């Protein structure tokens, strides 16, 4: 079962996605159970980044009511590969620093994923990577890496403090920020008079305080994200 703070965070995230749908030319549906799996991997790997690959779940086309509700005024239904389908299960591909995490030898990918990916080989349709202690805004290297992506690229920004209590959060980047945090009124559950909630801990003792999540296309446009349940329905939204 998905943690209640993540459901609350997803609900307010989805509301913002819906309010801003006209700013995006496409959207992608990420199951919240997959996001929780990814966050567990990401938290355990701190302070390293991780790289995740996805394929579209071809057995789960996006519900037509959801499309009607989530499409914006400038919607482009042919922007990226796999656009009509909910995202499939995540695969943890690599772990490293911001440079090494994007460099995965093709033959290694073939070995790693040959069994469950068959003839599709090494390439995933969609990619996601984490930004430990940095906003979820694509760097120049991210924009370059996305040129090889057929689907969308996603970034999870992770705000955390170190085991010794120090913290550093880099937010000197231009772009649209998308916070993924439970609403402030529910922070009491994390302790009395809490300044920052603790959403998770790494195996080395880092404390996670906040998250951001964005998606973008190789042409440079942002892609709206909605977090969905196991049936592909966005949390907290009433579809038409
Ligand atoms: Zn990056």
Boltz pocket constraint, residues with backbone or C-beta under 6 A from the ligand:
constraints:
  - pocket:
      binder: B
      contacts: [[A, 98], [A, 129], [A, 130], [A, 131], [A, 137], [A, 138], [A, 139], [A, 142], [A, 155]]
      max_distance: 6.0
